Structures are given as C-alpha cells and as structure tokens.
Amino acid sequence: MTEHAPVAASGAASASPSVPVPVPVPVPVSVSVSVSVNGEHRSVPAGTALDALVASLTSAHSGVAAALNEAVVPRSQWSAAVLAEGDRVEVLTAVQGG
C-alpha cells in the first residue's frame, strides 16, 4: 500500500496574502473610574474598593460611615465594595461638640 499526500477539499479556503486576516481589536482597559464622593466628581483607579477611598479621605478609625449608591455599607464589607463608573459615595464622619 502506498501513502498519498492529503488532498485539499474542493472549495476550501486557502491562505493568500491578498486576503485580509481579521485581527482581534484590543478592548481598552479603563485605568480609572469616575465616581461622585460627597457630591463632588472624582476619578479613582479602577478596582478601588470603598475602604481605600475612605482611607484617602479621613484618617479616623472610628466614627465613620459610608454609603454606596444611597445604601449604607457596613464597615466589614468596605473592602469587598469595589467602585464602578458612576457610583455615588457618601462618607460621613461623626464629630463631638455642639
């Protein structure tokens, strides 16, 4: 028995330098997102969590509350609350005195 070279099926497309080959277009990765913090627009790095944002606003370790899109977020969940484009954040710090 003799072996034969494979034969291309009729009508099969062949690679040709004159035929453009589709090239995937890279999707731009956002390096920052725009959020509203206490009513002021601010850009923060993409992937920023609520705990990092609060730490950039105040050094207080107690007496701080944060809301994301009008919902209070418990402090235990701040690190899991990653900010997204258009989010609205309110950060409140308790002060003593009158």
PAGU-735323 format. One record per residue (C-alpha): chain; residue in three letters; x, y, z. Coordinates in steps of 0.1 Angstrom, whole numbers, plus 2048, in hexadecimal, padded with zeros to 3 digits. Example, Ala and Ser with C-alpha at 12.3 -4.5 7.8 and 13.67 -1.06 7.14 Angstrom:
// PAGU-735323
NODE chain resn   X   Y   Z
NODE     A  ala 87B 7D3 84E
NODE     A  ser 889 7F5 847
// end
This chain:
// PAGU-735323
NODE chain resn   X   Y   Z
NODE     A  met 800 800 800
NODE     A  thr 80E 822 7F7
NODE     A  glu 807 842 80A
NODE     A  his 7FA 860 7F9
NODE     A  ala 7FD 885 803
NODE     A  pro 7DC 893 810
NODE     A  val 7C7 8A4 7F7
NODE     A  ala 7B5 8C5 7FF
NODE     A  ala 790 8C3 7FC
NODE     A  ser 782 8D7 7DF
NODE     A  gly 776 8F9 7E9
NODE     A  ala 78B 8FA 808
NODE     A  ala 799 91C 810
NODE     A  ser 7BE 920 80C
NODE     A  ala 7D4 939 81C
NODE     A  ser 7DD 955 805
NODE     A  pro 7F1 975 80B
NODE     A  ser 7D6 989 7F9
NODE     A  val 7BA 97E 810
NODE     A  pro 7B9 993 830
NODE     A  val 7BB 97E 850
NODE     A  pro 7A4 98C 86C
NODE     A  val 7B9 998 889
NODE     A  pro 7A9 99A 8AC
NODE     A  val 7A6 9BD 8B8
NODE     A  pro 7B1 9C2 8DC
NODE     A  val 796 9CF 8F2
NODE     A  pro 7A3 9EE 905
NODE     A  val 7A7 9E7 92A
NODE     A  ser 79C A04 93F
NODE     A  val 7B6 A0F 957
NODE     A  ser 79F A25 96B
NODE     A  val 77A A29 972
NODE     A  ser 766 A48 979
NODE     A  val 752 A49 999
NODE     A  ser 740 A63 9AE
NODE     A  val 74E A67 9D1
NODE     A  asn 739 A7C 9E8
NODE     A  gly 72A A8D 9CA
NODE     A  glu 74C A95 9B9
NODE     A  his 757 A82 99A
NODE     A  arg 778 A70 99E
NODE     A  ser 78D A57 98A
NODE     A  val 79A A39 99C
NODE     A  pro 7AF A1C 990
NODE     A  ala 79B 9FF 981
NODE     A  gly 797 9E4 99C
NODE     A  thr 796 9FC 9B9
NODE     A  ala 782 9EF 9D6
NODE     A  leu 76E A04 9EE
NODE     A  asp 786 9FE A0A
NODE     A  ala 7A3 A0D 9F6
NODE     A  leu 78E A2B 9EC
NODE     A  val 783 A32 A10
NODE     A  ala 7A7 A2F A1C
NODE     A  ser 7B1 A49 A02
NODE     A  leu 797 A61 A10
NODE     A  thr 79C A5D A35
NODE     A  ser 7B5 A4F A4E
NODE     A  ala 799 A48 A67
NODE     A  his 796 A24 A71
NODE     A  ser 775 A27 A82
NODE     A  gly 756 A3D A7E
NODE     A  val 756 A39 A58
NODE     A  ala 739 A2D A44
NODE     A  ala 737 A27 A1E
NODE     A  ala 71A A24 A06
NODE     A  leu 71D A17 9E2
NODE     A  asn 702 A21 9CA
NODE     A  glu 6EB A2B 9E8
NODE     A  ala 6F0 A0B 9FB
NODE     A  val 704 A0A A1B
NODE     A  val 720 9F1 A18
NODE     A  pro 72B 9E0 A39
NODE     A  arg 750 9E6 A40
NODE     A  ser 756 9C0 A3E
NODE     A  gln 74C 9C1 A19
NODE     A  trp 760 9E0 A0E
NODE     A  ser 77D 9CC A00
NODE     A  ala 766 9B8 9EB
NODE     A  ala 753 9D6 9DD
NODE     A  val 766 9DE 9BD
NODE     A  leu 75D 9FF 9AE
NODE     A  ala 74F A01 98B
NODE     A  glu 74A A1C 971
NODE     A  gly 72F A35 97D
NODE     A  asp 72D A28 9A1
NODE     A  arg 721 A41 9BB
NODE     A  val 734 A40 9DC
NODE     A  glu 72C A53 9FC
NODE     A  val 745 A52 A18
NODE     A  leu 73B A60 A3A
NODE     A  thr 751 A66 A58
NODE     A  ala 742 A6B A7A
NODE     A  val 74F A88 A8E
NODE     A  gln 749 A91 AB3
NODE     A  gly 740 AB2 AC0
NODE     A  gly 724 ACA ABB
// end
